[in-house]
């Protein structure tokens, strides 16, 4: 029997920098829908679930998903690792794909590439980006992380630090040394024993910002979708062509500072 591969999209209304962003309109659809539809096009996936929180501020998210037919689970506000584990366990997932709801140009082919790398290589965790000190070569906003449920369950049981719980998956790769296999693949075993693979693009576009964390980011995405007349079936390579043909587009959010693993939501520490 083939493995059950479940994408879980995390999102909440109480974003620290742009509250309510996941239901913000992008060319006639909430960003949540844009991410869900694009993720659902990945051929390797068995299911796609939206995982929000039990906080009252996310009642509109759960209501919207219910009305829209989007499978939705609710879990911890700040312990995202637990939210993933509980959603994956309920879905009986063998393989878990992590997507965030602020990435409205997420690419299904990239999702498939990361999933297939894990399946073919027998890894515990595969991604197409890692935070510093590692490098990234795909634009910010195309981030895909994939792990086995077995690895997720172990991390859920063992991870204690706030950054491991809030950022969901750094427990897998923290401290790993990577060896370059070829121009698009690095591999290594983390100090905690997880077999890791990091995928790269041959040309480095790692400083391109295609995620939504601020009002400027949202305006950039609205302009991108407007160029495609509100369609959502364009590829990330088409977005690349667009911003190269219209370089002024990326000036819209060029000044936005990207968050890091060291950025812990201070509200969680007060709990």
C-alpha positions in Angstrom: 0.0 0.0 0.0 1.4 3.4 -0.9 2.1 5.8 1.9 -0.5 8.4 2.9 1.0 11.8 2.2 -0.8 14.6 3.9 0.0 18.3 3.4 -0.8 20.4 6.5 -1.1 24.1 6.0 -0.6 26.1 9.1 -2.3 29.5 9.6 -3.8 31.8 12.2 -5.5 35.2 12.3 -3.3 36.6 15.1 -0.2 37.1 13.0 2.2 39.4 14.9 3.0 41.6 11.9 -0.2 41.5 9.8 -3.2 40.3 11.8 -5.9 38.6 9.7 -3.7 38.1 6.7 -4.8 34.6 5.9 -8.3 35.8 5.1 -7.0 38.9 3.2 -8.3 39.1 -0.3 -6.0 38.4 -3.2 -7.7 38.9 -6.6 -11.1 37.9 -5.3 -10.1 34.9 -3.0 -8.8 34.8 0.5 -5.1 34.0 0.7 -6.0 30.8 2.6 -7.9 29.6 -0.5 -5.0 30.5 -2.8 -2.6 28.4 -0.8 -5.0 25.5 -0.4 -5.8 25.3 -4.1 -2.2 25.5 -5.2 -1.1 23.0 -2.7 -3.9 20.6 -3.7 -2.5 20.4 -7.2 0.6 18.5 -6.1 0.2 15.0 -7.5 1.9 13.2 -4.7 -0.6 14.3 -2.0 -3.3 12.1 -0.6 -4.9 14.9 1.5 -4.6 18.6 2.2 -5.6 19.9 5.6 -5.7 23.4 7.0 -4.5 23.5 10.6 -5.5 26.6 12.6 -5.9 27.2 16.3 -8.5 26.7 19.0 -8.2 30.4 19.9 -11.5 32.4 19.5 -9.7 34.7 17.0 -9.6 31.7 14.6 -13.3 31.0 14.7 -13.7 32.9 11.4 -11.0 30.6 9.8 -12.8 27.4 10.9 -16.1 28.8 9.7 -14.7 29.8 6.3 -13.1 26.4 5.9 -16.4 24.7 6.8 -18.3 26.8 4.3 -15.7 26.3 1.6 -15.2 22.5 2.0 -11.6 22.8 3.2 -10.7 20.2 5.7 -9.7 22.0 8.9 -8.3 21.0 12.3 -7.7 23.2 15.3 -4.9 23.0 17.8 -2.5 24.9 20.0 -2.0 28.6 19.3 1.8 28.7 19.9 2.8 25.0 20.0 2.8 24.5 16.2 4.7 21.2 16.5 1.8 19.8 18.6 -0.7 21.2 16.1 1.1 19.3 13.3 1.4 16.1 15.3 -2.2 16.0 16.3 -3.4 16.8 12.7 -1.1 14.3 11.2 -2.1 11.6 13.7 -5.8 12.2 13.2 -5.3 12.0 9.4 -3.3 8.7 9.8 -0.5 10.3 7.7 2.7 8.3 6.9 4.4 11.4 5.4 3.7 15.0 6.5 4.2 18.0 4.3 4.5 21.4 6.0 3.2 24.4 4.2 2.4 27.9 5.7 -0.7 29.9 4.8 1.3 33.0 4.0 2.8 31.6 0.7 0.2 32.2 -2.0 2.5 31.3 -4.9 3.5 27.9 -3.4 4.3 25.6 -6.3 2.8 22.1 -6.6 5.7 20.8 -8.7 8.2 21.9 -6.0 6.0 20.1 -3.4 6.2 16.9 -5.5 10.0 17.3 -5.9 10.5 17.5 -2.1 8.1 14.6 -1.4 9.7 12.4 -4.1 13.2 13.1 -2.8 12.2 11.9 0.7 10.5 8.8 -0.7 13.3 7.8 -3.1 16.1 8.6 -0.7 14.6 7.2 2.5 15.2 10.4 4.4 13.6 11.5 7.7 13.3 15.1 6.6 13.6 16.9 3.3 13.2 20.6 2.5 14.0 23.2 -0.1 15.2 25.8 2.4 16.9 26.0 5.7 17.5 29.1 7.8 20.9 30.6 8.4 23.7 29.5 8.8 22.6 27.4 5.9 21.8 28.9 2.5 18.6 29.0 0.6 18.3 29.3 -3.2 14.5 29.2 -3.8 12.6 32.4 -3.2 11.2 33.0 0.3 7.6 31.9 0.0 8.2 28.6 -1.8 9.1 26.8 1.3 8.3 23.1 1.6 9.2 20.8 4.5 8.5 17.1 4.4 9.0 14.5 7.1 8.0 11.0 8.1 5.3 10.7 10.7 7.7 8.5 12.7 10.2 11.4 12.8 7.4 13.9 13.6 6.2 11.8 16.5 9.7 11.5 18.0 10.2 15.3 17.7 6.8 15.9 19.3 7.8 13.7 22.2 11.4 15.0 22.7 11.5 18.6 21.7 11.3 21.0 24.6 12.6 24.4 23.6 10.2 27.2 22.6 11.7 27.6 19.1 11.3 23.9 18.4 7.6 24.0 19.4 6.7 27.3 17.6 8.6 26.7 14.4 7.6 23.0 14.2 10.5 21.4 12.5 13.9 22.9 13.5 14.4 20.0 15.9 15.1 17.8 12.9 17.9 19.7 11.3 19.4 21.9 14.1 23.2 21.5 14.1 23.3 19.3 10.9 26.4 19.5 8.7 25.5 19.1 5.0 27.6 17.5 2.3 27.1 18.6 -1.3 26.0 15.7 -3.5 25.4 17.7 -6.6 24.3 21.2 -7.7 20.8 20.6 -6.4 21.2 18.4 -3.4 22.9 18.5 0.0 22.6 15.7 2.6 23.6 15.0 6.2 22.7 13.4 9.5 21.7 15.8 12.3 23.2 15.5 15.8 19.8 14.0 16.9 20.2 11.2 14.3 17.8 12.5 11.6 18.7 11.9 7.9 18.3 15.3 6.2 18.2 16.4 2.6 18.2 20.0 1.4 17.2 20.8 -2.2 18.7 23.7 -4.1 17.9 25.6 -7.3 20.9 25.9 -9.6 20.5 29.7 -9.9 20.3 31.4 -6.5 17.0 33.3 -6.0 17.1 33.0 -2.2 16.8 36.8 -1.6 13.5 37.1 -3.6 10.6 37.7 -1.2 7.3 36.0 -2.2 5.7 35.5 1.2 3.1 37.7 3.0 4.1 39.0 6.4 3.4 42.7 6.0 1.1 45.1 4.1 3.8 45.6 1.5 4.1 41.9 0.9 0.3 41.6 0.5 0.4 44.4 -2.1 3.1 42.7 -4.0 1.1 39.5 -4.1 -2.0 41.3 -5.3 0.0 42.8 -8.1 1.4 39.4 -9.1 -2.1 37.9 -9.2 -3.4 40.9 -11.1 -0.8 40.2 -13.8 -2.2 36.7 -14.2 -5.8 38.1 -14.3 -6.7 36.4 -11.0 -5.7 32.9 -12.2 -4.0 30.7 -9.7 -2.5 28.0 -12.0 0.7 29.8 -12.9 4.0 28.3 -11.9 6.8 29.8 -9.8 8.9 30.0 -13.0 6.2 32.3 -14.5 6.4 34.5 -11.4 10.2 34.6 -11.9 9.7 35.7 -15.5 7.2 38.3 -14.4 9.5 40.0 -11.8 12.4 39.9 -14.2 10.3 41.6 -16.8 8.9 44.1 -14.3 11.7 44.6 -11.7 9.7 47.4 -10.1 7.3 44.8 -8.7 9.8 43.5 -6.1 10.6 47.0 -5.0 7.1 47.0 -3.3 8.3 44.8 -0.4 12.1 45.1 -0.8 12.5 46.8 2.6 10.8 44.0 4.6 13.1 42.2 7.0 12.6 38.4 7.0 11.8 36.7 10.4 14.3 34.1 11.7 14.1 31.1 14.0 15.2 33.4 16.8 12.0 35.3 16.5 9.7 33.7 19.0 6.3 35.2 19.5 6.6 36.9 22.9 3.0 36.3 23.6 3.7 32.6 23.9 6.3 33.2 26.6 3.7 34.9 28.8 1.5 31.7 28.8 
